[in-house]
């Protein structure tokens, strides 16, 4: 690979040791961003735990280093991953580091990715241990980071308020990672909702609200679900190809979260021309603009009202695709590339 000017031997170390073996929004960002940084001349080194290695195999231009560390709990992962990443980083000649969850390196300049501030804004959505760990380590890492990356203006503003002396850079996620069909299939009579189903994704409320719709239409959930499900609800574990196909076929995608840092399923659905009914959150508004339909979070009555309004006046595929086109991974890579270049020479 030919390096761009000024990036000779620019080895970028990236911490992915906290990922579970499912494609969360955070893992998706890493999966899409690193090959694009490689195409811009970086030589990414991604550290992952053994359970998540299959998510990142065969990424072009990315070297994967598998560490025998658990993704959870955070303190144990930190204690084991920090010295291992430091040793491998030195051996491989890393010059810059990028991380989402500490440990932060002690000998390299680094960028810290903060997806959201749930531990402060929605502490009830986290376990006591996770909340304690996050509030303990993120402020320390933010104080040392050369830059903090945020996926939405909502998160960026929250980080600026919480850490006013930090440099915060908006680097929105992309949504153009699924192939777009040359011909869109006809919409079918089912609704789609995409996990992973943590507390803030509001699955139990969604099931109750869905059951109150006329019919109701069949509901397909993507992601592992531990709750007992009523008739008419199907759970699937979908590959990227299958998930893209579901977005293209569904009558609508439902995004009922009570809190988000970005709202990737909303963006993914629009990129496939799928109508979206989402909870009225600032990040959802940022991503969906005028193309999506919004309901008051937690209001079944408003959910039904907005569903009926969307059926009467559905958005056009062109509206949805135009809004989604505002979020290409190329743009994210350009912003992060610029930040990392500045960090490297500072």
C-alpha positions in Angstrom: 0.0 0.0 0.0 1.3 3.4 -1.0 1.3 5.8 2.0 0.1 9.4 1.6 2.6 12.1 2.1 3.7 12.6 5.7 2.4 9.2 6.9 5.5 7.0 6.5 5.3 4.2 9.1 2.2 5.8 10.6 1.1 2.8 12.8 -2.2 3.4 14.5 -3.0 1.2 17.5 -6.7 0.8 18.3 -8.3 -0.8 21.4 -11.2 -3.1 20.6 -10.8 -5.4 23.6 -14.1 -4.4 25.1 -16.2 -5.6 22.2 -18.6 -8.5 22.6 -19.0 -11.0 19.7 -22.0 -9.1 18.3 -22.0 -6.2 15.9 -22.9 -3.2 18.2 -22.8 0.4 16.9 -19.4 0.8 18.5 -18.0 -2.3 16.8 -19.6 -1.2 13.5 -17.8 2.1 13.7 -14.5 0.4 14.1 -15.2 -2.1 11.4 -16.1 0.6 8.9 -13.6 3.2 9.9 -10.3 1.3 10.0 -10.2 0.1 6.4 -10.9 3.7 5.3 -8.1 5.0 7.5 -5.9 2.3 5.9 -6.8 3.6 2.5 -5.7 7.1 3.6 -2.2 5.8 4.5 -2.5 4.6 8.1 -1.4 1.2 9.2 -4.1 0.2 11.8 -3.4 -2.4 14.5 -6.6 -3.5 16.1 -6.4 -5.3 19.5 -9.4 -7.5 20.1 -10.3 -10.2 22.6 -10.6 -13.8 21.3 -14.4 -13.8 21.5 -14.8 -10.8 19.1 -12.1 -11.7 16.5 -14.6 -13.1 14.0 -16.2 -9.6 13.7 -13.0 -8.1 12.2 -11.4 -10.9 10.2 -10.3 -9.9 6.7 -10.5 -6.2 7.1 -8.4 -4.7 4.3 -5.2 -3.0 5.5 -5.9 -3.8 9.1 -3.6 -6.0 11.3 -5.5 -7.9 14.0 -3.8 -8.7 17.2 -5.8 -11.1 19.4 -5.3 -10.8 23.2 -6.4 -13.4 25.8 -8.4 -10.9 27.8 -12.1 -10.9 28.8 -14.3 -8.1 27.4 -15.9 -7.7 30.9 -15.6 -6.7 33.7 -13.9 -3.4 32.8 -11.4 -3.4 35.7 -10.1 -6.9 34.9 -9.9 -6.2 31.1 -8.0 -3.0 31.8 -5.5 -4.7 34.1 -4.8 -7.4 31.5 -5.1 -5.4 28.3 -3.0 -2.4 29.2 0.4 -4.1 29.5 -0.3 -6.4 26.6 -1.3 -3.6 24.3 1.8 -1.6 25.4 4.1 -4.4 24.7 2.6 -5.2 21.2 2.4 -1.5 20.4 6.1 -1.0 21.0 7.0 -4.1 19.1 4.9 -3.1 16.1 6.0 0.6 16.2 2.7 2.2 17.0 2.9 6.0 17.0 -0.8 7.0 17.8 -3.5 5.3 19.8 -7.3 5.4 19.6 -9.6 4.0 22.2 -13.2 4.0 23.4 -12.9 2.5 26.8 -9.7 2.9 28.9 -7.0 1.7 29.5 -5.4 4.7 27.8 -1.7 4.3 26.9 0.9 6.0 29.1 3.5 6.6 26.3 1.5 7.4 23.1 -0.7 10.4 22.2 -4.3 9.2 21.8 -7.8 10.1 20.7 -10.7 9.0 22.9 -14.0 8.0 21.3 -17.0 8.8 23.5 -20.3 7.5 22.0 -22.5 8.8 24.8 -22.6 9.8 28.5 -25.1 7.3 29.7 -23.3 6.9 33.1 -24.2 10.6 33.8 -27.4 11.2 31.7 -29.1 7.8 32.1 -27.4 6.0 35.0 -30.4 3.7 35.5 -29.6 2.1 32.1 -26.3 0.7 33.4 -25.4 -1.9 36.1 -23.9 -0.5 39.3 -20.5 -1.9 38.4 -20.5 -0.5 34.9 -21.6 2.9 36.1 -19.0 3.0 38.8 -16.3 1.9 36.3 -17.3 4.4 33.6 -17.5 7.4 36.0 -14.1 6.4 37.4 -12.1 6.0 34.2 -13.6 8.2 31.5 -12.9 11.6 33.3 -9.2 10.5 33.7 -8.9 9.5 30.1 -10.7 12.6 28.9 -8.2 14.8 30.8 -5.2 13.0 29.1 -6.7 12.6 25.6 -5.3 14.8 22.8 -8.8 14.9 21.3 -12.2 13.4 22.1 -14.3 12.1 19.1 -18.1 12.3 19.3 -20.6 10.7 16.8 -23.3 13.4 17.2 -23.7 17.0 18.1 -25.8 15.9 21.0 -23.0 13.8 22.4 -20.4 16.4 21.5 -22.3 19.1 23.4 -22.7 16.9 26.5 -19.0 16.1 26.5 -18.1 19.7 26.2 -20.2 20.5 29.2 -18.9 17.6 31.2 -15.2 18.1 30.2 -14.9 21.8 29.3 -11.1 21.8 28.9 -11.1 18.9 26.4 -10.9 19.3 22.6 -14.1 17.7 21.3 -14.4 16.9 17.6 -17.7 15.9 15.9 -17.1 12.8 13.7 -20.6 11.4 12.7 -21.0 7.7 12.0 -21.7 6.6 8.5 -24.5 4.3 7.3 -23.4 3.3 3.8 -21.9 -0.1 4.8 -24.7 -2.4 3.4 -24.9 -3.1 -0.3 -27.8 -1.2 -1.9 -29.9 -3.4 -4.2 -30.1 -2.4 -7.8 -33.9 -2.8 -7.6 -35.7 -2.4 -4.4 -38.0 -5.3 -3.5 -41.6 -4.6 -2.7 -42.3 -3.7 1.0 -43.8 -6.5 3.0 -46.2 -6.5 5.9 -43.8 -6.7 8.8 -42.1 -4.3 11.1 -38.4 -4.4 12.0 -36.5 -3.5 15.1 -32.7 -3.9 15.6 -30.8 -4.6 18.8 -28.6 -5.4 20.7 -31.3 -5.2 23.3 -29.9 -3.4 26.3 -32.1 -1.6 28.8 -32.1 1.7 27.0 -33.3 0.1 23.7 -36.7 -0.2 25.4 -37.7 -3.6 24.1 -40.4 -4.4 26.7 -42.1 -1.1 26.0 -41.9 -1.7 22.3 -43.6 -5.1 22.6 -46.4 -3.6 24.5 -46.8 -0.6 22.1 -46.6 -2.9 19.1 -49.4 -5.1 20.4 -51.7 -2.1 20.5 -51.4 -1.5 16.8 -54.3 -2.5 14.5 -53.6 -6.0 13.5 -50.8 -5.9 14.6 -48.3 -6.5 11.7 -45.7 -9.2 12.4 -42.6 -7.9 14.2 -39.0 -9.1 13.4 -36.4 -8.5 16.1 -32.7 -8.7 15.2 -30.4 -9.5 18.1 -30.4 -11.8 21.1 -33.6 -11.5 23.2 -34.0 -13.0 26.6 -37.6 -11.9 27.2 -40.6 -14.2 26.5 -42.2 -13.0 23.3 -45.8 -12.9 22.3 -47.2 -14.6 19.1 -46.4 -12.6 16.0 -42.8 -11.7 17.0 -39.8 -13.4 15.4 -36.2 -13.2 16.5 -33.4 -13.4 14.0 -29.6 -13.4 14.1 -28.8 -11.6 10.8 -25.6 -11.3 8.8 -24.9 -8.0 7.1 -26.4 -9.3 3.9 -29.5 -10.5 5.6 -29.9 -7.3 7.7 -29.6 -5.1 4.6 -32.3 -7.3 3.0 -34.6 -7.0 6.0 -34.3 -3.2 5.9 -35.2 -3.3 2.2 -38.2 -5.5 2.7 -39.7 -4.2 6.0 -42.8 -1.9 6.0 -41.0 0.2 8.6 -38.1 0.1 11.1 -39.0 0.9 14.7 -36.4 2.7 16.9 -37.9 2.9 20.5 -34.7 3.8 22.5 -34.9 6.0 25.5 -31.4 7.2 25.0 -28.9 7.2 22.1 -25.5 8.7 21.2 -26.3 8.5 17.5 -28.9 6.0 16.3 -27.3 3.7 13.8 -30.4 1.5 13.0 -32.3 4.6 12.0 -29.6 5.6 9.6 -29.1 2.1 8.3 -32.8 1.8 7.6 -33.0 5.1 5.7 -30.0 4.1 3.6 -32.1 1.2 2.4 -35.1 3.4 1.7 -37.0 2.0 4.7 -39.5 4.3 6.5 -38.6 4.9 10.2 -40.7 5.5 13.3 -38.3 6.6 16.1 -38.5 7.9 19.6 -38.2 11.7 19.7 -34.6 12.0 20.9 -32.1 14.8 19.8 -29.7 12.3 18.1 -32.6 10.7 16.3 -33.6 14.1 15.0 -30.0 14.8 14.0 -29.8 11.6 12.0 -33.4 11.3 10.7 -34.1 15.0 9.9 -37.5 15.5 8.2 -37.4 12.1 6.6 -38.2 10.0 9.7 -41.4 10.1 11.8 -41.1 10.6 15.6 -43.1 9.7 18.7 -42.9 10.8 22.2 -40.7 8.3 24.0 -42.8 6.1 26.3 -46.2 7.2 24.9 -48.1 4.3 23.4 -50.8 6.7 22.3 -48.4 8.9 20.4 -46.7 5.8 18.9 -50.0 4.6 17.5 -50.8 8.1 16.2 -47.5 8.5 14.4 -47.7 5.0 13.0 -51.1 5.8 11.5 -49.9 9.2 10.2 -46.9 7.5 8.5 -49.2 4.9 6.9 -51.3 7.7 5.5 -48.4 9.8 4.3 -45.3 7.6 4.0 -41.9 9.2 3.2 -40.6 8.6 -0.3 -37.6 6.5 -0.9 -35.8 9.5 -2.3 -36.4 11.5 0.9 -35.0 8.7 3.0 -32.0 8.1 0.7 -31.2 11.8 0.5 -31.1 12.1 4.3 -29.0 9.0 4.7 -26.5 10.3 2.1 -25.5 12.9 4.7 -23.7 10.2 6.7 -21.0 8.5 4.6 -18.2 6.6 6.3 -15.8 8.5 4.0 -16.6 11.7 5.8 -16.0 10.1 9.2 -12.7 8.8 8.0 -11.7 12.2 6.7 -12.4 13.9 10.0 -10.7 11.2 12.1 -7.7 11.1 9.7 -7.2 14.9 10.2 -7.4 14.6 14.0 -4.9 11.7 14.1 -2.5 13.5 11.8 -2.5 16.5 14.2 -2.0 14.3 17.2 0.8 12.5 15.6 2.9 15.6 14.9 2.0 17.5 18.0 
